[in-house]
Amino acid sequence: MERSKQKQLNQSEMQASNTNDSSVNGHFEGMVKMTNRTGGPQGVPGETNSQSSSVMESWREERTRSVEDNEMSLPSLAAAYTTILRGLGEDPQRQGLLKTPWRAATAMQFFTKGYQEKIIDVLNDAIFDEDHDEMVIVKDIDMFSMCEHHLVPIFGRVHIGYLPNKRVLGLSKLARIVEIYSRRLQVQERLTKQIAVAITEALQPAGVGVVVEATHMCMVMRGVQKMNSKTVTSTMLGVFREDPKTRDEFLTLIRS
């Protein structure tokens, strides 16, 4: 009996370990680490202060890839593309494809260069004290990303608005935030929220609104093949979420 119980206990521990590993390898990793830093209990919906502190720290710990990583991983990426070409029935040794694996590997690193950047590095010298309390909007920011489900492009426009609270952000930095988060493997819903949360963390404004309009090549080139389809997502925080008049003003201005 004792051996049987010990065996069951070991199996349970292994299952728990596997579950934790899968969480750590996904987007849950940052939440676990951030909650631990606050010292508060985990998984308690009412712990608003702990969650807020966690969110405030998340933007400082985002870089997951360096330039050195790019150099080290390029040969293995190129080899993977060679395997893909063979799997497609092509001859990687024919003239037109000789350098394709290296070109494709380099291109994919560029498409996902947002993993190499941290928001804090971009914004540190571009947040200014300013007694301005009217809405700031930058619209029609070009955006290019990669669908994480099919590894094909997403492209479109991003509209950002925020209501300052004694601090403003250099206008070009809003476009840089879009670039950092879009140049990753993404889903549009998460991209929209990440942009809004990053601005909120950096400025602590009265509110933030982000609208993304995009075309997904996974819907255009494959699947349903709807050439004119567009996906629109939004994230409203603070007064943009709580006050219908503020939200309506933002939506009217980005359509004008």
C-alpha positions as CSV (number, residue, x, y, z in Angstrom):
1,M,0.0,0.0,0.0
2,E,2.8,2.5,0.9
3,R,4.6,1.9,-2.4
4,S,1.3,2.4,-4.3
5,K,0.6,5.7,-2.5
6,Q,4.1,6.9,-3.1
7,K,3.8,6.1,-6.8
8,Q,0.5,8.0,-7.0
9,L,2.1,10.9,-5.2
10,N,5.1,11.0,-7.6
11,Q,2.7,10.9,-10.6
12,S,0.7,13.8,-9.2
13,E,3.9,15.8,-8.7
14,M,5.0,15.1,-12.3
15,Q,1.6,16.2,-13.6
16,A,1.7,19.4,-11.6
17,S,5.2,20.1,-12.8
18,N,4.1,19.6,-16.4
19,T,1.2,22.0,-15.9
20,N,3.5,24.6,-14.5
21,D,5.9,24.2,-17.3
22,S,3.2,24.8,-19.9
23,S,2.1,27.9,-18.1
24,V,5.6,29.3,-17.9
25,N,6.2,28.7,-21.6
26,G,3.2,30.7,-22.6
27,H,1.9,34.2,-21.8
28,F,1.0,33.1,-18.3
29,E,4.7,33.2,-17.3
30,G,4.7,37.0,-16.8
31,M,1.6,36.9,-14.7
32,V,3.0,34.3,-12.3
33,K,6.3,36.2,-11.9
34,M,4.6,39.5,-11.5
35,T,2.1,38.3,-8.9
36,N,5.0,36.7,-6.9
37,R,6.8,40.1,-6.8
38,T,3.8,41.8,-5.1
39,G,3.9,39.3,-2.3
40,G,0.2,38.9,-2.3
41,P,-2.0,35.8,-2.7
42,Q,-2.3,34.4,-6.3
43,G,-5.5,34.0,-8.2
44,V,-7.7,36.2,-6.0
45,P,-10.0,38.3,-8.1
46,G,-10.4,41.0,-5.4
47,E,-6.7,41.7,-5.3
48,T,-6.9,44.8,-7.4
49,N,-3.7,46.5,-6.0
50,S,-1.6,43.4,-6.6
51,Q,-2.9,43.1,-10.1
52,S,-2.3,46.7,-10.8
53,S,1.3,46.5,-9.5
54,S,1.8,43.5,-11.6
55,V,0.7,45.2,-14.8
56,M,2.9,48.2,-14.0
57,E,6.0,46.0,-13.9
58,S,5.2,44.0,-17.0
59,W,6.5,46.4,-19.6
60,R,10.0,46.4,-18.0
61,E,10.6,42.7,-18.6
62,E,9.6,42.0,-22.2
63,R,12.7,41.4,-24.3
64,T,12.9,37.8,-25.2
65,R,15.4,37.9,-28.0
66,S,18.7,39.7,-28.6
67,V,20.8,40.6,-31.7
68,E,23.2,37.9,-30.5
69,D,20.3,35.4,-30.4
70,N,19.5,36.3,-34.0
71,E,23.1,35.5,-35.1
72,M,23.1,32.2,-33.3
73,S,19.7,31.0,-34.4
74,L,20.0,32.0,-38.1
75,P,21.7,28.8,-39.3
76,S,19.0,26.6,-37.6
77,L,16.2,28.8,-39.0
78,A,17.7,28.5,-42.5
79,A,18.0,24.7,-42.1
80,A,14.4,24.6,-41.1
81,Y,13.4,26.5,-44.3
82,T,15.5,24.0,-46.3
83,T,13.4,21.2,-44.8
84,I,10.2,23.1,-45.6
85,L,11.3,23.5,-49.3
86,R,12.0,19.7,-49.5
87,G,8.6,19.0,-47.8
88,L,6.9,21.1,-50.5
89,G,8.5,18.9,-53.2
90,E,11.1,21.5,-54.2
91,D,14.8,21.1,-54.8
92,P,16.7,23.5,-52.4
93,Q,19.8,23.1,-54.6
94,R,18.3,24.6,-57.8
95,Q,19.6,28.0,-58.7
96,G,16.5,30.1,-57.7
97,L,16.3,28.5,-54.3
98,L,20.0,28.3,-53.3
99,K,19.9,31.3,-51.0
100,T,16.2,31.2,-50.2
101,P,16.5,29.5,-46.8
102,W,18.9,32.3,-45.6
103,R,16.8,35.0,-47.1
104,A,13.6,33.6,-45.5
105,A,15.2,33.2,-42.1
106,T,16.5,36.7,-42.1
107,A,13.2,38.0,-43.2
108,M,11.4,36.2,-40.5
109,Q,13.7,37.6,-37.9
110,F,12.9,41.1,-39.2
111,F,9.1,40.4,-39.2
112,T,9.4,39.5,-35.5
113,K,11.9,42.1,-34.4
114,G,9.5,43.3,-31.8
115,Y,10.8,40.5,-29.5
116,Q,14.2,42.4,-29.4
117,E,12.8,45.6,-28.0
118,K,11.5,46.8,-24.7
119,I,8.9,49.6,-24.3
120,I,10.9,51.2,-21.5
121,D,13.9,51.7,-23.8
122,V,11.8,53.5,-26.3
123,L,9.9,55.8,-23.9
124,N,12.4,56.7,-21.2
125,D,13.3,60.1,-22.7
126,A,10.0,60.9,-24.3
127,I,7.6,61.4,-21.4
128,F,7.1,65.1,-20.6
129,D,5.3,67.0,-17.9
130,E,2.6,69.0,-19.5
131,D,-0.6,70.6,-18.1
132,H,-2.7,69.4,-21.0
133,D,-6.1,67.8,-20.3
134,E,-7.6,67.5,-23.8
135,M,-7.6,64.3,-25.9
136,V,-4.5,63.4,-27.9
137,I,-5.1,61.3,-31.0
138,V,-2.7,59.8,-33.6
139,K,-4.5,57.9,-36.2
140,D,-3.8,55.9,-39.4
141,I,-0.6,54.4,-38.0
142,D,0.5,51.7,-40.5
143,M,0.9,48.3,-39.0
144,F,2.4,45.0,-40.2
145,S,2.3,41.8,-38.2
146,M,2.3,38.0,-38.5
147,C,-0.6,35.7,-37.7
148,E,0.6,33.3,-35.1
149,H,-1.8,30.6,-36.4
150,H,-0.7,30.5,-40.0
151,L,2.5,32.6,-40.1
152,V,1.1,34.9,-42.8
153,P,0.9,38.7,-42.8
154,I,-1.6,40.9,-41.0
155,F,-1.6,44.5,-42.1
156,G,-3.7,47.6,-41.5
157,R,-4.0,50.8,-39.5
158,V,-4.0,51.6,-35.8
159,H,-5.7,54.6,-34.2
160,I,-4.7,55.7,-30.7
161,G,-6.1,58.3,-28.4
162,Y,-5.5,59.2,-24.7
163,L,-6.6,61.8,-22.2
164,P,-3.4,63.1,-20.5
165,N,-3.0,63.4,-16.7
166,K,-0.3,66.0,-16.4
167,R,2.0,64.0,-18.7
168,V,2.2,63.5,-22.5
169,L,4.2,61.2,-24.7
170,G,6.3,62.2,-27.8
171,L,3.9,61.5,-30.7
172,S,6.3,59.3,-32.7
173,K,6.6,57.0,-29.7
174,L,3.0,56.0,-30.1
175,A,4.0,54.6,-33.5
176,R,7.0,52.9,-32.0
177,I,4.8,51.1,-29.4
178,V,2.7,49.9,-32.3
179,E,5.8,48.7,-34.1
180,I,7.2,46.8,-31.1
181,Y,4.0,44.8,-30.5
182,S,3.0,44.3,-34.1
183,R,6.4,42.9,-35.1
184,R,5.7,39.7,-33.3
185,L,3.6,36.6,-33.8
186,Q,0.2,38.0,-32.9
187,V,-3.6,37.8,-32.8
188,Q,-5.2,41.1,-33.4
189,E,-7.2,41.1,-30.1
190,R,-4.0,40.8,-28.0
191,L,-2.2,43.3,-30.1
192,T,-4.9,45.9,-29.5
193,K,-4.8,45.4,-25.8
194,Q,-1.0,45.4,-25.5
195,I,-0.8,48.8,-27.1
196,A,-3.4,50.3,-24.8
197,V,-1.9,48.7,-21.7
198,A,1.6,49.9,-22.6
199,I,0.4,53.5,-22.9
200,T,-1.5,53.2,-19.6
201,E,1.5,51.9,-17.8
202,A,3.8,54.5,-19.2
203,L,1.7,57.6,-18.7
204,Q,-1.1,56.8,-16.2
205,P,-3.5,58.9,-18.2
206,A,-7.2,59.4,-17.5
207,G,-8.0,57.0,-20.2
208,V,-6.8,55.3,-23.4
209,G,-8.5,54.2,-26.6
210,V,-7.0,52.0,-29.3
211,V,-8.8,50.8,-32.5
212,V,-7.1,48.4,-35.0
213,E,-8.4,47.8,-38.5
214,A,-6.6,45.0,-40.3
215,T,-6.6,42.6,-43.2
216,H,-5.6,39.0,-42.4
217,M,-4.0,37.1,-45.3
218,C,-5.1,33.9,-43.7
219,M,-8.6,34.9,-44.6
220,V,-7.6,36.3,-48.0
221,M,-5.2,33.8,-49.5
222,R,-6.6,30.6,-47.9
223,G,-9.6,29.4,-46.0
224,V,-12.7,31.5,-46.8
225,Q,-10.7,33.6,-49.3
226,K,-12.7,36.8,-48.7
227,M,-10.7,39.5,-50.4
228,N,-12.4,42.6,-48.9
229,S,-12.8,41.4,-45.3
230,K,-11.4,43.5,-42.5
231,T,-11.2,42.9,-38.8
232,V,-11.8,45.7,-36.4
233,T,-10.8,45.5,-32.7
234,S,-10.8,48.0,-29.9
235,T,-9.6,48.4,-26.3
236,M,-11.0,51.2,-24.1
237,L,-9.5,51.9,-20.7
238,G,-10.3,54.5,-18.1
239,V,-12.7,57.2,-19.1
240,F,-12.8,55.9,-22.6
241,R,-14.5,52.8,-21.2
242,E,-16.5,54.5,-18.5
243,D,-17.7,57.6,-20.2
244,P,-19.8,57.2,-23.4
245,K,-19.2,60.8,-24.4
246,T,-15.5,60.5,-24.3
247,R,-15.6,57.3,-26.2
248,D,-17.9,58.7,-28.8
249,E,-15.6,61.8,-29.3
250,F,-12.6,59.5,-29.9
251,L,-14.5,57.3,-32.4
252,T,-15.8,60.3,-34.2
253,L,-12.4,61.9,-34.5
254,I,-10.7,58.8,-35.9
255,R,-13.4,58.5,-38.6
256,S,-13.1,62.1,-39.6
